Amino acid sequence: MERLCEKAVEAAGGAGASYADARCIDHRHERIGTKNGATEVLSDERDRGLGVRVIADGSWGFAGTADLSDAGLRAVARRAVDLARAAAPTREEPVQLADAEPVIDSVVAKAEIDPDEVPASERVEILMECDRLMRDEGVDIAEGYISARRINKHFASTEGASIYQERVETGAGLQATSIGEAGAQRRSYPSSHGGQVMARGFELLDELDLPGHAAGVAAEARQLLDADECPSGRMDLILAGGQLALQIHESCGHPIELDRVFGTEAAYAGTSFLTPERLGEFRYGSEKVNITADATLEGGLGSFAYDDEGVPAQRSWIVRDGIFVGYLTSRETAAQLGLESSNGCMRADGWARLPLIRMTNINLEPGSETVEEIIGGTERGIMMEDNLSWSIDDRRLNFQFGCELGWLIEDGEIVGMVRKPTYTGITPQFWAACDAVADEATWRIQGVANCGKGEPGQIARVGHGISAARFRDVEVGVGADE
Amino acid sequence: MSEAMLLGRDEAMAICERALAASRADETEVNLLAAAEGLTRFADNHIHQNVAETNYHVIIRAAFENQVGIATTNDISSDGVEDALRRATVLAEVASPDERYPGLPAPGEQPTPLNGFTATAEFDAARRAQAARICIKVAKERGQSAAGACSTGVSAHAVANSLGVLAWQESTRANLRMVFSGDDSSGYAAKYAEDASEIQPRALAETAAGKCKRSANPKPFDPGRCDVVLEPAAVADMIWFLGISAFGGLAYHEGRSAISGRLGEQVCGDNIALIDDPLDPRGLRRAFDFEGVPCSRVELIADGVTGAVVHDSRTAKLEDARSTGHALPPSSSHGPVPMNLFLRPGGAAMDEMVGATDRGLLVTRFHYTNLVDPSAAVLTGMTRDGIFLIENGEVAGGVRNLRFTEAILEALSRVEMIGREGRLASYAWAPPLLIRDFHFSGTTEF
């Protein structure tokens, strides 16, 4: 892979690029999905290719190919340069990159249990046991999934960087659906949208203990059929489970992407309310709100050693004591903002796509109260768990979320379950109303494996460190009727 | 078109047939896709991204009785395909039996031959950059900022199985979409087509610039129920979510659809007809699905009454129906979905629809729509890039963006007028609609 990257970079330089980098990637993704007593999906997906990114005549060009022959590498490099030159006449200022020390390194992430040590038949057995336990509880649809991903990647640049990285990712989860007069009611373990996914080996499967949670998740799906509807009005809201991860993801993670702030997503995903003049000044949330971007967290789905510009993984502050203090950057956007260096957030969805600024692990740092204390301090509210639906405007201000389940709280105690609860708000007002964040005892990293961005579309796998948090006086129970 | 493809029909079929001949499974299926795509992206009045990729995708499904394994590769060499076949076969041997597995489809009618457009295959990076430059020029002339993307692609798809199915299609896609921004407003325009020569950059740019200008200085507007004229992009978004949540055979069979058990019932206004037609030339056509089954035209709603849902082989077996040729790739567990939706146009001009509205809103498009409750087809989303107040039958200026939360079938029960001229927005073609009492549930700050 190293030699392939070197050849591509040399060819790009020879074709006239003032800067070039190449990423060669070997990717393997194994997935098992079971449903109602059968293996529904059992797949082993592989691809391999190389992408070349260049600056020529002051503009970017990028091309990807699966043809790794010498002729193929020369052709893809030349194509990237041609694309850059086609773009150049519209650009008044040439691309400038913040400095980055060229690194030569090799990083092989070791899993405690390599997925290859656990045969597919054993993975199927685990899920089939869960399937039986869920259906014994009487759910209509029992689903389980286990995935393993292995990515071997080499990065090289005309600046002299040469970095090899190997990583393993594991994902697993259960989903139970009951269907009745109240419609389809779904419960997931340990979280919705694919369960938990981490940059770890199959030791994660042992920790998740899917069979130990199968009956419980199915029982909740059944109970939801008889649960009340979510009340409408304003009350306190506690976010727990994966829902807090998605709240951070949509209302903080995306608006701090500096390419988005500078408008490059304006026609598609949108821009951001966190404009540069607000950096260091704007009150994003209450003093309880402390948010970091941390690509160095062990096992986080948004963790890595080097990003796709060869910049080392970093931890940086995004919101400190409620004040907005930092962005996610690339080398280009860091230079645009006047920063000396990037904080290393450029990642691409495989070899065929251009790196974009993506979330790493965006974390709500733990607070000081226990979850029990937060519930106990709530006079009237709802605790919502695990996302069902999400929507937010194109500057990331007005959001509306739906969850799988809510727990009604009265006088500090949980008094009942509600189905498909929803809530809505405006980002800085919502975070300003955060008056409690749970402590380290329940803090964990939740993987989000389906983050979409860019054109052509790219999917990133990112993480969020979360516990639970309370927000005062939030509008809940938003439906199609007033 | 064939000369523009990465892979010709004969070569593709030879790869598929070699894999079938080498297989020891009871049943084997090969999907082979080849694609070359380019995209030129612009923002802040310059091209900031210019990319191209070529790739292959081979998907092999092997079955021993009702145990199924799937493997993929992008290596189309003999070794690469044989390795994928071996991996699929090994997985099939350890899969648990699936009593609902329908078997691979047998050969039936031959799919309608489809070819792409040479004009699209020839629409290279220089042409894409030229389209972007035209948009940027118009924006600069108006003191606005242009952002958008121009993309073109050619692709080929072969499907072969051990029962004798052999299918081949070539297709092309072209698209130019843009948002022009001013100090406090924005405007959108887009064109999706198979034939790149249908894309008129200057006309689209003028539309986006006009919307941006007319929606400047937006006024607040209180949420609640009000009449709306939805332009085609907004309607297409809504019916796309209705299609994927309600009219797929799997969601229908499992009781997760808003129309489960309700075929033949009146579910919306009798002026509504919704069809999935993969061969309608107004859309992005497909001749067959990922099982090689020819795509059929399906009347989903006629006169407000549900007619049918779409099927692949699996859901056809479950519902004792025949496949309509809507299978997704075999590694997908989503089930079949309608991908070529058409909402039947009416007879109204846009001016008439605005003129018939005393007080309401004109909406260009929605943003980040999502299903709040798929089993009731309740949708939420934001307006974006051009929302206007209508007063006394006339457009009276821009308003701040709003959030809607609506049950789609109920909204389609309150359609008073349907436009006669529609547009394609990716997977759905739709005319504009005048809908009474549309539910806006919130507002934002711009």
Contacts between the chains, C-beta under 8 A, distances in Angstrom:
chain1	res1	chain2	res2	distance
A	31	B	331	7.1
A	33	B	333	5.3
A	34	B	96	7.3
A	35	B	333	7.0
A	37	B	96	7.7
A	37	B	99	7.6
A	38	B	96	5.9
A	38	B	97	6.7
A	38	B	98	3.6
A	38	B	99	6.5
A	38	B	100	6.4
A	38	B	101	7.7
A	39	B	67	7.4
A	39	B	68	7.3
A	39	B	95	4.1
A	39	B	96	4.5
A	39	B	98	6.1
A	40	B	98	6.8
A	40	B	333	5.4
A	41	B	70	6.9
A	41	B	331	5.7
A	41	B	332	7.9
A	41	B	333	5.4
A	42	B	68	6.9
A	42	B	69	5.2
A	42	B	70	6.5
A	42	B	91	4.7
A	42	B	92	7.6
A	42	B	94	7.6
A	42	B	95	4.8
A	43	B	69	7.4
A	43	B	70	3.9
A	43	B	71	6.6
A	43	B	72	7.0
A	43	B	91	7.1
A	43	B	331	4.7
A	44	B	69	7.8
A	44	B	70	7.4
A	44	B	71	4.6
A	44	B	72	7.5
A	44	B	87	4.6
A	44	B	88	7.4
A	44	B	91	6.1
A	45	B	71	7.1
A	45	B	72	4.2
A	45	B	331	7.0
A	46	B	71	7.7
A	46	B	72	6.5
A	46	B	73	5.3
A	46	B	74	7.6
A	46	B	75	8.0
A	46	B	84	7.6
A	47	B	55	7.6
A	47	B	57	7.8
A	47	B	72	7.5
A	47	B	73	6.9
A	47	B	74	4.1
A	48	B	74	6.7
A	48	B	75	6.8
A	49	B	55	6.8
A	49	B	74	6.7
A	51	B	53	7.8
A	59	B	47	6.9
A	59	B	50	7.3
A	60	B	48	6.8
A	60	B	49	6.3
A	60	B	50	6.7
A	61	B	50	5.3
A	61	B	51	7.6
A	62	B	49	7.4
A	62	B	50	7.1
A	62	B	51	4.3
A	62	B	52	7.5
A	63	B	51	6.9
A	63	B	52	4.8
A	63	B	53	6.8
A	64	B	51	7.8
A	64	B	52	7.5
A	64	B	53	4.1
A	64	B	54	7.5
A	64	B	55	7.3
A	65	B	53	7.3
A	65	B	54	5.7
A	65	B	55	7.8
A	66	B	54	7.0
A	66	B	55	5.2
A	66	B	56	6.2
A	66	B	74	5.0
A	66	B	75	7.4
A	67	B	54	7.6
A	79	B	52	5.9
A	82	B	125	6.6
A	83	B	38	7.9
A	83	B	50	4.1
A	83	B	51	6.8
A	83	B	52	6.1
A	83	B	125	5.3
A	84	B	50	6.5
A	86	B	40	7.6
A	86	B	47	7.8
A	86	B	50	6.0
A	86	B	125	4.5
A	86	B	126	5.5
A	86	B	128	7.7
A	86	B	129	4.4
A	87	B	40	7.0
A	87	B	46	7.9
A	87	B	47	3.8
A	87	B	48	7.7
A	87	B	49	7.9
A	87	B	50	4.3
A	87	B	129	6.1
A	89	B	129	7.6
A	89	B	133	7.3
A	90	B	42	6.9
A	90	B	45	7.4
A	90	B	46	4.3
A	90	B	47	4.6
A	90	B	129	7.4
A	90	B	132	6.7
A	90	B	133	6.0
A	90	B	136	6.0
A	91	B	46	4.7
A	91	B	47	6.9
A	92	B	46	6.9
A	119	B	94	7.3
A	120	B	90	7.8
A	120	B	91	6.0
A	120	B	94	5.0
A	121	B	94	4.1
A	124	B	94	6.2
A	124	B	95	6.7
A	124	B	96	5.7
A	128	B	96	5.7
A	140	B	254	7.1
A	140	B	255	6.9
A	141	B	254	6.0
A	141	B	256	8.0
A	143	B	333	8.0
A	177	B	254	7.9
A	177	B	256	7.2
A	179	B	254	7.3
A	179	B	255	4.2
A	179	B	256	6.8
A	179	B	375	7.7
A	183	B	373	6.4
A	183	B	375	3.6
A	183	B	376	5.8
A	184	B	254	8.0
A	184	B	255	6.8
A	184	B	256	4.5
A	184	B	374	7.0
A	184	B	375	4.2
A	262	B	43	7.9
A	262	B	44	7.2
A	263	B	43	4.8
A	263	B	44	4.9
A	263	B	145	7.2
A	263	B	147	6.2
A	263	B	181	7.9
A	264	B	41	7.4
A	264	B	43	4.6
A	264	B	44	7.6
A	264	B	48	5.4
A	264	B	49	7.3
A	264	B	147	7.6
A	265	B	43	7.7
A	266	B	43	5.5
A	266	B	44	7.9
A	266	B	145	7.8
A	266	B	147	3.8
A	266	B	179	5.7
A	266	B	181	6.4
A	267	B	43	7.0
A	267	B	147	4.0
A	267	B	148	4.5
A	267	B	149	6.5
A	267	B	177	6.4
A	267	B	178	5.8
A	267	B	179	4.2
A	268	B	149	7.3
A	270	B	367	7.1
A	270	B	384	7.8
A	273	B	445	7.6
A	352	B	53	4.3
A	352	B	55	5.9
A	353	B	51	7.7
A	353	B	53	7.6
A	354	B	49	6.3
A	354	B	51	5.4
A	388	B	372	7.7
A	389	B	370	4.8
A	389	B	371	5.9
A	389	B	372	5.0
A	389	B	373	7.9
A	389	B	380	7.2
A	390	B	368	8.0
A	390	B	370	5.9
A	391	B	368	4.7
A	391	B	369	6.8
A	391	B	370	4.6
A	391	B	380	5.0
A	391	B	381	5.7
A	391	B	382	6.9
A	391	B	403	7.6
A	392	B	368	5.8
A	392	B	382	7.6
A	393	B	367	6.5
A	393	B	368	7.2
A	393	B	382	4.3
A	393	B	384	7.4
A	393	B	401	6.3
A	393	B	403	7.5
A	393	B	444	4.9
A	394	B	367	5.2
A	394	B	368	7.4
A	394	B	382	7.0
A	394	B	384	5.5
A	395	B	444	7.6
A	395	B	445	7.8
A	395	B	446	6.3
A	397	B	444	5.1
A	397	B	445	5.4
A	397	B	446	7.6
A	398	B	382	6.5
A	398	B	401	7.8
A	398	B	403	5.6
A	398	B	442	5.8
A	398	B	443	7.0
A	398	B	444	3.8
A	398	B	445	7.8
A	400	B	372	7.7
A	400	B	380	5.3
A	400	B	403	6.3
A	400	B	405	7.2
A	400	B	441	7.5
A	400	B	442	7.0
A	402	B	372	4.9
A	402	B	373	7.3
A	420	B	372	7.6
A	420	B	373	5.9
A	422	B	372	6.3
A	424	B	403	7.3
A	424	B	441	7.2
A	424	B	442	5.5
A	426	B	444	7.0
A	426	B	445	6.8
A	455	B	39	6.1
A	455	B	41	5.9
A	455	B	149	4.8
A	455	B	151	7.2
A	456	B	37	6.7
A	456	B	39	5.6
A	456	B	51	7.3
A	456	B	53	7.8
A	456	B	151	7.2
A	475	B	442	8.0
A	478	B	380	7.8
A	478	B	405	5.9
A	478	B	441	5.3
A	478	B	442	7.3
A	479	B	372	7.4
A	479	B	378	7.0
A	479	B	405	6.4
A	479	B	441	7.9
A	480	B	372	7.8
A	480	B	376	7.8
A	480	B	378	5.0
A	480	B	405	5.4
A	480	B	406	5.4
A	480	B	407	4.4
A	480	B	410	7.0
A	480	B	439	5.9
A	481	B	439	7.5
A	482	B	224	7.0
A	482	B	225	7.2
A	482	B	439	7.2
